[in-house]
Amino acid sequence: MENGGQRRNRNRLFLRTYLYFAVMVLLVAAIIGGIFLNVYQSTTRRQYREKLDNQADNVKARFEEFIRNEDYGSCLSYLEILLEIGDYEIWSVANPYSEKPMNRAMTTMEFSDVTQKNYTNLLYSAFLGKERFLTSYSEIHGCTMMSAGVPILDKSGAVCGALLINSSMETQDLVIRQSKYMILFSSLAALAVSSLIAFLFARQLSRPVLEIRDTALLLAEGDYAEKTGISRKDEIGELARTMDFLADKLSENEKIRRNLEQMRMDFFANVSHELRTPITVIRAYTETLVDGVVTEEERVRQYYDRMLSECKSMERLVGDLLLLSKMQNPDFEVDKEPVNLVQIFDEIIRSAGAIGAEKKIRISVKRGKDLYMIQGDYDRLRQMFLVIFDNAVKFSPEGGRVYVTLEESGEERVRVSIRDEGIGISKEELPSIFEKFYKSKLRQNAKGSGLGLAIARQIALKHGGDIEVESEQGVGTEFRFTFRLIPEEELEELMK
Protein backbone atom coordinates (compact mmCIF):
# COMPACT_ATOMS: atom_id res chain seq x y z
CA MET A 1 0.00 0.00 0.00
CA GLU A 2 2.81 2.38 0.84
CA ASN A 3 4.60 1.71 -2.45
CA GLY A 4 1.35 2.21 -4.34
CA GLY A 5 0.81 5.53 -2.55
CA GLN A 6 4.35 6.60 -3.40
CA ARG A 7 3.80 5.75 -7.06
CA ARG A 8 0.59 7.74 -7.08
CA ASN A 9 2.36 10.68 -5.47
CA ARG A 10 5.19 10.41 -7.99
CA ASN A 11 2.72 10.41 -10.90
CA ARG A 12 0.55 13.20 -9.54
CA LEU A 13 2.51 15.93 -11.34
CA PHE A 14 2.46 13.90 -14.55
CA LEU A 15 -1.32 13.36 -14.37
CA ARG A 16 -2.05 16.97 -13.53
CA THR A 17 0.16 18.29 -16.29
CA TYR A 18 -1.35 15.84 -18.75
CA LEU A 19 -4.95 16.68 -17.78
CA TYR A 20 -4.35 20.44 -17.71
CA PHE A 21 -2.79 20.37 -21.15
CA ALA A 22 -5.47 18.10 -22.62
CA VAL A 23 -8.34 20.13 -21.13
CA MET A 24 -6.72 23.34 -22.35
CA VAL A 25 -6.44 21.98 -25.90
CA LEU A 26 -10.03 20.70 -25.78
CA LEU A 27 -11.34 24.05 -24.59
CA VAL A 28 -9.33 25.91 -27.21
CA ALA A 29 -10.61 23.56 -29.91
CA ALA A 30 -14.21 23.99 -28.70
CA ILE A 31 -13.91 27.78 -28.55
CA ILE A 32 -12.22 28.06 -31.94
CA GLY A 33 -14.72 25.60 -33.45
CA GLY A 34 -17.67 27.50 -32.00
CA ILE A 35 -16.32 30.82 -33.22
CA PHE A 36 -15.59 29.40 -36.66
CA LEU A 37 -19.04 27.80 -36.93
CA ASN A 38 -20.76 30.98 -35.80
CA VAL A 39 -18.77 33.10 -38.25
CA TYR A 40 -19.38 30.61 -41.05
CA GLN A 41 -23.12 30.47 -40.31
CA SER A 42 -23.38 34.27 -40.11
CA THR A 43 -21.41 34.69 -43.32
CA THR A 44 -23.49 32.10 -45.15
CA ARG A 45 -26.78 33.73 -44.11
CA ARG A 46 -25.48 37.20 -44.92
CA GLN A 47 -24.43 36.09 -48.37
CA TYR A 48 -27.78 34.33 -48.90
CA ARG A 49 -29.63 37.41 -47.71
CA GLU A 50 -27.70 39.57 -50.15
CA LYS A 51 -28.59 37.16 -52.92
CA LEU A 52 -32.27 37.24 -51.89
CA ASP A 53 -32.14 41.01 -51.63
CA ASN A 54 -30.80 41.33 -55.18
CA GLN A 55 -33.51 39.00 -56.44
CA ALA A 56 -36.19 40.97 -54.60
CA ASP A 57 -34.90 44.26 -56.03
CA ASN A 58 -34.98 42.83 -59.56
CA VAL A 59 -38.54 41.51 -59.19
CA LYS A 60 -39.66 44.77 -57.60
CA ALA A 61 -38.15 46.77 -60.47
CA ARG A 62 -40.02 44.66 -63.07
CA PHE A 63 -43.30 44.96 -61.16
CA GLU A 64 -42.98 48.74 -60.94
CA GLU A 65 -42.13 48.80 -64.66
CA PHE A 66 -45.32 46.82 -65.42
CA ILE A 67 -47.33 49.30 -63.30
CA ARG A 68 -45.88 52.32 -65.06
CA ASN A 69 -46.60 50.73 -68.46
CA GLU A 70 -49.99 49.38 -67.27
CA ASP A 71 -48.93 46.04 -68.70
CA TYR A 72 -50.76 43.98 -66.13
CA GLY A 73 -51.10 40.84 -68.21
CA SER A 74 -47.35 40.29 -68.63
CA CYS A 75 -46.81 40.36 -64.89
CA LEU A 76 -48.23 36.95 -64.14
CA SER A 77 -46.32 35.43 -67.06
CA TYR A 78 -43.13 36.89 -65.65
CA LEU A 79 -43.88 35.33 -62.26
CA GLU A 80 -44.52 31.93 -63.80
CA ILE A 81 -41.19 32.03 -65.58
CA LEU A 82 -39.41 32.98 -62.32
CA LEU A 83 -41.04 30.14 -60.45
CA GLU A 84 -40.00 27.64 -63.13
CA ILE A 85 -36.36 28.61 -63.34
CA GLY A 86 -35.77 29.68 -59.73
CA ASP A 87 -36.07 28.11 -56.29
CA TYR A 88 -38.17 30.88 -54.86
CA GLU A 89 -41.80 31.34 -53.84
CA ILE A 90 -43.03 34.77 -54.94
CA TRP A 91 -46.32 36.20 -53.76
CA SER A 92 -47.66 39.57 -54.79
CA VAL A 93 -50.25 41.18 -52.49
CA ALA A 94 -52.22 44.41 -53.04
CA ASN A 95 -52.08 47.03 -50.30
CA PRO A 96 -55.63 47.25 -48.89
CA TYR A 97 -54.72 50.47 -47.09
CA SER A 98 -53.68 52.33 -50.28
CA GLU A 99 -55.97 54.72 -52.13
CA LYS A 100 -54.95 53.02 -55.38
CA PRO A 101 -54.09 49.41 -54.61
CA MET A 102 -52.16 47.33 -57.10
CA ASN A 103 -54.24 45.95 -59.97
CA ARG A 104 -55.80 42.61 -59.13
CA ALA A 105 -54.40 41.13 -62.32
CA MET A 106 -50.92 41.49 -60.79
CA THR A 107 -51.71 39.85 -57.43
CA THR A 108 -51.19 36.17 -56.67
CA MET A 109 -52.59 36.21 -53.12
CA GLU A 110 -55.20 38.12 -51.20
CA PHE A 111 -54.17 39.91 -48.03
CA SER A 112 -56.78 37.98 -46.08
CA ASP A 113 -55.14 34.68 -47.13
CA VAL A 114 -51.88 35.62 -45.46
CA THR A 115 -52.62 33.99 -42.11
CA GLN A 116 -49.14 33.30 -40.80
CA LYS A 117 -48.07 35.93 -38.31
CA ASN A 118 -44.52 36.17 -39.55
CA TYR A 119 -45.64 36.90 -43.09
CA THR A 120 -48.22 39.36 -41.79
CA ASN A 121 -45.46 41.30 -40.06
CA LEU A 122 -43.44 41.32 -43.28
CA LEU A 123 -46.44 42.65 -45.20
CA TYR A 124 -47.14 45.37 -42.68
CA SER A 125 -43.50 46.48 -42.87
CA ALA A 126 -43.65 46.48 -46.69
CA PHE A 127 -46.95 48.46 -46.68
CA LEU A 128 -45.12 51.03 -44.54
CA GLY A 129 -42.44 51.29 -47.25
CA LYS A 130 -39.77 49.25 -45.42
CA GLU A 131 -37.92 46.27 -46.76
CA ARG A 132 -37.63 43.53 -44.16
CA PHE A 133 -36.08 40.04 -43.95
CA LEU A 134 -37.01 37.13 -41.70
CA THR A 135 -35.33 33.75 -41.10
CA SER A 136 -37.40 31.04 -39.39
CA TYR A 137 -38.13 27.35 -39.44
CA SER A 138 -41.15 26.46 -41.58
CA GLU A 139 -43.28 23.50 -40.52
CA ILE A 140 -44.84 23.41 -43.98
CA HIS A 141 -41.50 23.17 -45.83
CA GLY A 142 -39.72 21.24 -43.09
CA CYS A 143 -36.62 23.42 -43.24
CA THR A 144 -35.34 26.90 -42.51
CA MET A 145 -36.79 29.56 -44.77
CA MET A 146 -35.58 33.10 -45.47
CA SER A 147 -38.35 35.53 -46.43
CA ALA A 148 -38.25 39.07 -47.70
CA GLY A 149 -41.04 41.67 -47.69
CA VAL A 150 -40.55 44.34 -50.37
CA PRO A 151 -42.86 47.34 -51.05
CA ILE A 152 -44.12 48.02 -54.62
CA LEU A 153 -44.57 51.67 -55.60
CA ASP A 154 -46.97 53.08 -58.15
CA LYS A 155 -46.36 55.99 -60.50
CA SER A 156 -46.91 58.50 -57.69
CA GLY A 157 -44.49 56.76 -55.40
CA ALA A 158 -47.19 55.40 -53.07
CA VAL A 159 -47.03 51.81 -51.78
CA CYS A 160 -49.65 50.00 -53.81
CA GLY A 161 -48.64 46.49 -52.93
CA ALA A 162 -45.91 44.20 -51.66
CA LEU A 163 -43.87 41.22 -52.70
CA LEU A 164 -43.26 38.23 -50.44
CA ILE A 165 -40.28 36.16 -51.58
CA ASN A 166 -39.53 32.91 -49.76
CA SER A 167 -36.41 30.86 -50.29
CA SER A 168 -35.46 27.53 -48.76
CA MET A 169 -32.14 27.33 -46.85
CA GLU A 170 -32.05 23.55 -46.81
CA THR A 171 -28.79 23.45 -48.75
CA GLN A 172 -27.19 25.98 -46.43
CA ASP A 173 -28.40 24.08 -43.37
CA LEU A 174 -26.89 20.91 -44.80
CA VAL A 175 -23.58 22.66 -45.35
CA ILE A 176 -23.67 24.02 -41.79
CA ARG A 177 -24.41 20.56 -40.38
CA GLN A 178 -21.57 19.08 -42.38
CA SER A 179 -19.33 21.86 -41.08
CA LYS A 180 -20.35 20.99 -37.53
CA TYR A 181 -19.45 17.34 -38.12
CA MET A 182 -16.16 18.38 -39.68
CA ILE A 183 -15.35 20.65 -36.76
CA LEU A 184 -16.29 17.91 -34.29
CA PHE A 185 -14.11 15.40 -36.14
CA SER A 186 -11.25 17.90 -36.31
CA SER A 187 -11.62 18.60 -32.57
CA LEU A 188 -11.49 14.88 -31.76
CA ALA A 189 -8.45 14.44 -34.01
CA ALA A 190 -6.82 17.48 -32.43
CA LEU A 191 -7.65 16.08 -28.98
CA ALA A 192 -6.03 12.75 -29.87
CA VAL A 193 -2.90 14.43 -31.22
CA SER A 194 -2.76 16.88 -28.33
CA SER A 195 -3.20 14.01 -25.86
CA LEU A 196 -0.10 12.37 -27.31
CA ILE A 197 1.78 15.68 -27.20
CA ALA A 198 0.51 16.31 -23.65
CA PHE A 199 1.70 12.84 -22.63
CA LEU A 200 5.19 13.47 -23.99
CA PHE A 201 5.29 16.99 -22.58
CA ALA A 202 4.10 15.91 -19.13
CA ARG A 203 6.58 13.07 -19.11
CA GLN A 204 9.42 15.38 -20.12
CA LEU A 205 8.40 17.84 -17.41
CA SER A 206 7.72 15.41 -14.56
CA ARG A 207 10.67 13.04 -15.02
CA PRO A 208 13.43 15.57 -14.19
CA VAL A 209 11.34 16.94 -11.31
CA LEU A 210 11.09 13.43 -9.85
CA GLU A 211 14.83 12.93 -10.36
CA ILE A 212 15.50 16.19 -8.51
CA ARG A 213 13.14 15.02 -5.75
CA ASP A 214 14.97 11.67 -5.45
CA THR A 215 18.29 13.50 -5.31
CA ALA A 216 16.97 15.81 -2.58
CA LEU A 217 15.87 12.77 -0.52
CA LEU A 218 19.31 11.20 -0.90
CA LEU A 219 20.91 14.49 0.17
CA ALA A 220 18.63 14.52 3.21
CA GLU A 221 19.95 11.04 4.07
CA GLY A 222 23.52 12.31 3.86
CA ASP A 223 24.49 10.99 0.42
CA TYR A 224 26.13 14.21 -0.78
CA ALA A 225 27.87 12.52 -3.71
CA GLU A 226 24.54 12.03 -5.51
CA LYS A 227 23.88 14.32 -8.51
CA THR A 228 20.77 14.86 -10.64
CA GLY A 229 22.56 14.21 -13.93
CA ILE A 230 20.19 16.65 -15.68
CA SER A 231 21.59 18.91 -18.38
CA ARG A 232 18.94 21.26 -19.76
CA LYS A 233 18.97 24.93 -20.77
CA ASP A 234 15.74 25.93 -19.05
CA GLU A 235 14.35 26.59 -15.56
CA ILE A 236 14.35 22.88 -14.70
CA GLY A 237 17.97 22.64 -15.79
CA GLU A 238 18.77 25.66 -13.63
CA LEU A 239 17.00 24.01 -10.69
CA ALA A 240 18.99 20.82 -11.27
CA ARG A 241 22.27 22.76 -11.40
CA THR A 242 21.28 24.52 -8.18
CA MET A 243 20.59 21.14 -6.57
CA ASP A 244 23.98 19.83 -7.72
CA PHE A 245 25.61 23.00 -6.39
CA LEU A 246 23.82 22.43 -3.09
CA ALA A 247 25.13 18.85 -3.04
CA ASP A 248 28.69 20.11 -3.55
CA LYS A 249 28.29 22.70 -0.80
CA LEU A 250 26.80 20.12 1.57
CA SER A 251 29.69 17.81 0.78
CA GLU A 252 32.18 20.60 1.50
CA ASN A 253 30.36 21.53 4.70
CA GLU A 254 30.34 17.89 5.77
CA LYS A 255 34.11 17.73 5.30
CA ILE A 256 34.50 20.98 7.23
CA ARG A 257 32.24 19.63 9.98
CA ARG A 258 34.27 16.46 10.24
CA ASN A 259 37.48 18.44 10.30
CA LEU A 260 36.07 20.74 12.98
CA GLU A 261 34.89 17.73 14.96
CA GLN A 262 38.32 16.19 14.66
CA MET A 263 39.91 19.50 15.63
CA ARG A 264 37.60 19.72 18.62
CA MET A 265 38.55 16.22 19.71
CA ASP A 266 42.22 16.97 19.14
CA PHE A 267 41.81 20.22 21.03
CA PHE A 268 40.39 18.52 24.10
CA ALA A 269 42.95 15.76 23.83
CA ASN A 270 45.78 18.31 23.63
CA VAL A 271 44.37 20.41 26.47
CA SER A 272 44.03 17.29 28.59
CA HIS A 273 47.56 16.26 27.71
CA GLU A 274 49.00 19.72 28.39
CA LEU A 275 47.23 20.00 31.74
CA ARG A 276 47.85 16.43 32.86
CA THR A 277 51.60 16.88 33.25
CA PRO A 278 51.58 20.00 35.47
CA ILE A 279 48.66 18.67 37.50
CA THR A 280 50.46 15.38 38.01
CA VAL A 281 53.62 17.23 39.06
CA ILE A 282 51.74 19.47 41.48
CA ARG A 283 49.89 16.51 42.96
CA ALA A 284 53.13 14.51 43.41
CA TYR A 285 54.89 17.40 45.17
CA THR A 286 51.83 18.13 47.28
CA GLU A 287 51.47 14.50 48.40
CA THR A 288 55.19 14.40 49.19
CA LEU A 289 54.89 17.52 51.35
CA VAL A 290 51.65 16.34 53.03
CA ASP A 291 53.11 12.92 53.84
CA GLY A 292 56.19 14.58 55.38
CA VAL A 293 58.58 12.70 53.13
CA VAL A 294 60.57 15.90 52.60
CA THR A 295 61.30 18.00 55.65
CA GLU A 296 64.48 19.85 54.75
CA GLU A 297 63.66 23.53 54.40
CA GLU A 298 65.70 23.95 51.24
CA ARG A 299 64.02 21.03 49.45
CA VAL A 300 60.60 22.13 50.65
CA ARG A 301 61.25 25.56 49.14
CA GLN A 302 62.35 23.91 45.88
CA TYR A 303 59.11 21.91 45.81
CA TYR A 304 57.08 25.08 46.36
CA ASP A 305 58.97 26.88 43.59
CA ARG A 306 58.31 23.99 41.21
CA MET A 307 54.61 23.94 42.13
CA LEU A 308 54.40 27.70 41.59
CA SER A 309 56.12 27.34 38.22
CA GLU A 310 53.67 24.64 37.14
CA CYS A 311 50.71 26.80 38.28
CA LYS A 312 52.03 29.72 36.26
CA SER A 313 52.44 27.42 33.26
CA MET A 314 48.81 26.28 33.57
CA GLU A 315 47.66 29.86 34.02
CA ARG A 316 49.56 30.87 30.89
CA LEU A 317 48.10 27.93 28.97
CA VAL A 318 44.53 28.75 30.02
CA GLY A 319 45.09 32.42 29.17
CA ASP A 320 46.41 31.51 25.73
CA LEU A 321 43.44 29.22 25.14
CA LEU A 322 40.94 31.92 26.10
CA LEU A 323 42.73 34.46 23.91
CA LEU A 324 42.83 32.08 20.94
CA SER A 325 39.16 31.20 21.37
CA LYS A 326 38.28 34.89 21.47
CA MET A 327 40.38 35.61 18.38
CA GLN A 328 38.77 32.77 16.42
CA ASN A 329 35.28 34.09 17.12
CA PRO A 330 34.05 35.75 13.87
CA ASP A 331 32.11 38.34 15.88
CA PHE A 332 35.12 39.47 17.90
CA GLU A 333 36.59 42.80 16.81
CA VAL A 334 39.82 44.28 18.13
CA ASP A 335 39.84 47.91 19.26
CA LYS A 336 41.73 49.77 16.55
CA GLU A 337 43.39 53.15 16.59
CA PRO A 338 46.26 54.73 14.65
CA VAL A 339 49.45 52.86 15.67
CA ASN A 340 53.05 53.50 14.61
CA LEU A 341 54.83 50.19 13.92
CA VAL A 342 58.21 51.84 14.50
CA GLN A 343 57.17 52.68 18.06
CA ILE A 344 56.02 49.10 18.65
CA PHE A 345 59.32 47.70 17.44
CA ASP A 346 61.34 50.16 19.53
CA GLU A 347 59.66 48.71 22.62
CA ILE A 348 59.86 45.11 21.35
CA ILE A 349 63.58 45.40 20.65
CA ARG A 350 64.20 46.59 24.20
CA SER A 351 62.26 43.60 25.54
CA ALA A 352 63.80 41.19 23.04
CA GLY A 353 67.24 42.49 23.93
CA ALA A 354 66.66 41.30 27.48
CA ILE A 355 65.33 37.98 26.19
CA GLY A 356 68.35 37.40 23.93
CA ALA A 357 71.02 38.72 26.31
CA GLU A 358 71.67 35.28 27.76
CA LYS A 359 72.44 33.87 24.29
CA LYS A 360 74.15 37.09 23.14
CA ILE A 361 71.69 37.52 20.27
CA ARG A 362 72.19 40.70 18.25
CA ILE A 363 69.24 42.48 16.67
CA SER A 364 69.60 44.42 13.42
CA VAL A 365 66.81 46.87 12.45
CA LYS A 366 66.32 48.39 9.01
CA ARG A 367 63.51 50.82 8.28
CA GLY A 368 62.84 53.19 5.44
CA LYS A 369 61.31 55.92 7.62
CA ASP A 370 60.29 56.64 11.20
CA LEU A 371 56.51 56.54 10.64
CA TYR A 372 54.45 53.57 9.48
CA MET A 373 50.90 54.21 10.68
CA ILE A 374 48.28 51.44 10.59
CA GLN A 375 44.93 50.89 12.25
CA GLY A 376 45.34 48.37 15.05
CA ASP A 377 45.51 47.37 18.69
CA TYR A 378 48.91 48.32 20.13
CA ASP A 379 49.05 45.56 22.77
CA ARG A 380 47.86 42.81 20.41
CA LEU A 381 50.37 43.78 17.73
CA ARG A 382 53.14 43.92 20.31
CA GLN A 383 52.12 40.45 21.56
CA MET A 384 52.15 39.08 18.01
CA PHE A 385 55.63 40.35 17.18
CA LEU A 386 56.97 39.21 20.59
CA VAL A 387 55.87 35.66 19.81
CA ILE A 388 57.95 35.74 16.62
CA PHE A 389 60.92 37.35 18.42
CA ASP A 390 60.74 34.78 21.20
CA ASN A 391 60.88 31.94 18.65
CA ALA A 392 63.70 33.65 16.74
CA VAL A 393 65.79 33.88 19.92
CA LYS A 394 64.79 30.42 21.08
CA PHE A 395 65.92 28.68 17.89
CA SER A 396 69.01 30.85 17.19
CA PRO A 397 72.49 29.71 18.14
CA GLU A 398 74.54 31.67 20.68
CA GLY A 399 75.89 34.87 19.17
CA GLY A 400 73.37 34.69 16.31
CA ARG A 401 71.57 37.62 14.69
CA VAL A 402 67.92 38.56 14.17
CA TYR A 403 67.09 40.92 11.32
CA VAL A 404 64.07 43.24 11.37
CA THR A 405 62.98 45.12 8.25
CA LEU A 406 60.15 47.64 7.84
CA GLU A 407 59.47 48.87 4.31
CA GLU A 408 56.64 49.97 2.06
CA SER A 409 55.47 47.30 -0.38
CA GLY A 410 53.42 49.53 -2.68
CA GLU A 411 49.67 50.21 -2.87
CA GLU A 412 49.75 51.87 0.58
CA ARG A 413 50.91 48.72 2.38
CA VAL A 414 53.81 48.06 4.75
CA ARG A 415 55.82 44.83 5.00
CA VAL A 416 57.44 43.70 8.26
CA SER A 417 60.10 41.00 8.09
CA ILE A 418 61.64 39.17 11.09
CA ARG A 419 64.45 36.81 10.06
CA ASP A 420 66.77 34.68 12.16
CA GLU A 421 69.79 32.49 11.50
CA GLY A 422 68.50 29.57 13.52
CA ILE A 423 68.07 25.88 12.88
CA GLY A 424 65.07 26.41 10.54
CA ILE A 425 61.90 24.41 10.02
CA SER A 426 61.60 21.31 7.87
CA LYS A 427 59.35 21.33 4.80
CA GLU A 428 57.16 18.63 6.36
CA GLU A 429 56.51 20.71 9.48
CA LEU A 430 56.12 24.09 7.78
CA PRO A 431 52.40 23.72 6.82
CA SER A 432 51.50 22.81 10.43
CA ILE A 433 53.27 25.46 12.48
CA PHE A 434 50.14 27.68 12.82
CA GLU A 435 47.95 24.86 14.13
CA LYS A 436 46.92 24.78 17.78
CA PHE A 437 49.16 22.75 20.10
CA TYR A 438 51.57 21.98 17.33
CA LYS A 439 55.09 21.64 18.71
CA SER A 440 58.21 20.35 17.04
CA LYS A 441 60.18 17.62 18.75
CA LEU A 442 63.14 19.91 19.30
CA ARG A 443 64.31 20.39 22.85
CA GLN A 444 63.79 24.17 22.53
CA ASN A 445 60.02 23.50 22.38
CA ALA A 446 59.86 21.33 25.44
CA LYS A 447 58.26 24.00 27.61
CA GLY A 448 56.08 25.58 24.88
CA SER A 449 52.29 25.24 24.72
CA GLY A 450 52.05 25.18 20.91
CA LEU A 451 49.65 28.14 20.87
CA GLY A 452 51.96 31.09 20.20
CA LEU A 453 52.02 31.00 16.41
CA ALA A 454 48.28 30.18 16.24
CA ILE A 455 47.58 33.31 18.34
CA ALA A 456 49.97 35.40 16.22
CA ARG A 457 48.20 34.33 13.04
CA GLN A 458 44.75 35.17 14.44
CA ILE A 459 45.98 38.61 15.55
CA ALA A 460 47.32 39.28 12.05
CA LEU A 461 44.00 38.23 10.49
CA LYS A 462 42.00 40.42 12.86
CA HIS A 463 44.09 43.38 11.67
CA GLY A 464 43.42 42.59 8.02
CA GLY A 465 47.02 41.55 7.53
CA ASP A 466 48.81 38.64 5.89
CA ILE A 467 51.43 36.40 7.47
CA GLU A 468 53.89 34.27 5.49
CA VAL A 469 56.83 32.14 6.49
CA GLU A 470 59.86 30.81 4.65
CA SER A 471 62.40 28.54 6.23
CA GLU A 472 65.35 26.37 5.34
CA GLN A 473 66.95 23.98 7.76
CA GLY A 474 70.38 25.08 8.88
CA VAL A 475 69.90 28.55 7.31
CA GLY A 476 67.11 30.21 9.25
CA THR A 477 63.46 31.29 9.21
CA GLU A 478 61.77 34.47 8.01
CA PHE A 479 58.28 35.64 9.00
CA ARG A 480 56.72 38.36 6.83
CA PHE A 481 53.69 40.46 7.78
CA THR A 482 51.80 42.83 5.48
CA PHE A 483 49.37 45.53 6.69
CA ARG A 484 47.48 48.40 5.12
CA LEU A 485 48.97 51.83 5.79
CA ILE A 486 46.69 54.72 6.72
CA PRO A 487 46.67 57.17 3.76
CA GLU A 488 48.08 60.62 4.56
CA GLU A 489 44.73 62.34 3.93
CA GLU A 490 42.94 59.94 6.26
CA LEU A 491 45.71 60.22 8.85
CA GLU A 492 45.43 64.02 8.85
CA GLU A 493 41.69 63.74 9.49
CA LEU A 494 42.29 61.30 12.36
CA MET A 495 44.95 63.49 13.94
CA LYS A 496 42.71 66.60 14.02
Disulfide bonds with the S-S distance in Angstrom:
none
